Amino acid sequence: MSETSSPQEEATDNLPAPTFAGRLKLSEFIFTPEQKKSMPLQQPLRKSPRLLASASSSSTPLLQPSPSIPSPLKRPPSEPPSSISSPSKRKRPKPLPTPPGPLPLLPDAIAPNLILLFVGLNPGLLTSSTGHAYAHPTNLFWRLLHSSGITPRLCAPQEDRLLPSLFSLGLTNIVPRPTRNGAELSKKEMDAGVAVLEEKIREFKPEVVCIVGKSIWESVWRVRHGRGIKKEEFRYGWQERGEDMGKVEGVGEWNGARVFVACSTSGLAATLKPREKEEIFGELGEWVVKRRREREEEKGVGSGTDGGEDGGEGIGQVDDAEVKQES
């Protein structure tokens, strides 16, 4: 009987002889210098510039971004800024540039025997350029006049010249020179305007003078008393009769115009709240409404007098009973 091989045995005979003899030959895996020379050159591993920068400086934290790599928290220059900005970083409107050369002066709106003469500080740039008083949109002057009843309707700055004929109101300033703001005026310049103001009041004889701003009254006080006004001496509203302005003695004697000190109406004056400003002007407005009604009644019966020659209680004089004196 002849011997024959199975298919499995024939497949096994074709395999290469095993090289593993039951023990790993470590000597064959030892790295030698000769092998290093025979190895082909390889590209060095690429490292992150951030890691290279952190490795070069031991004081720099590992996670701190390199200056050459933009931080993901910062907006790239090409990215448009957000439409919603922080209030602290919001750009404020640029102030009006000072025009070259002298600025035009603002003429007074004044007439004899007015009920009330307003005395402002000085014209601003917009007021000077437009030629109309209190023209800046942030100034509260015209709105306070209306809300207090001093004017029966809201007037526009362009109507400033019409105030004497329409409502028996006048406008002037203690300093005629226009500036960007009141901080550009010196005490010396303001004090020099007091004598001019007194003479103007003597000439036109208004019943009441309203000082529009604390700093204006401080100048008047400084010139009259030779010193600054003390904190306890200052108050808004009606002043003592001894502080009447424009008194005339001797021929054509006149007791002067009563003084009412109001707050500044400038949009830059934020010492008082809007409600407090309305209260101050409201006190003056009550008297103006009453006095205007009395004048109309006097005209109706033909008993109006100018009060300038005999010093009586007609036009140009204010009775103490007509005003509320603060204690």
Disulfide bonds with the S-S distance in Angstrom:
none
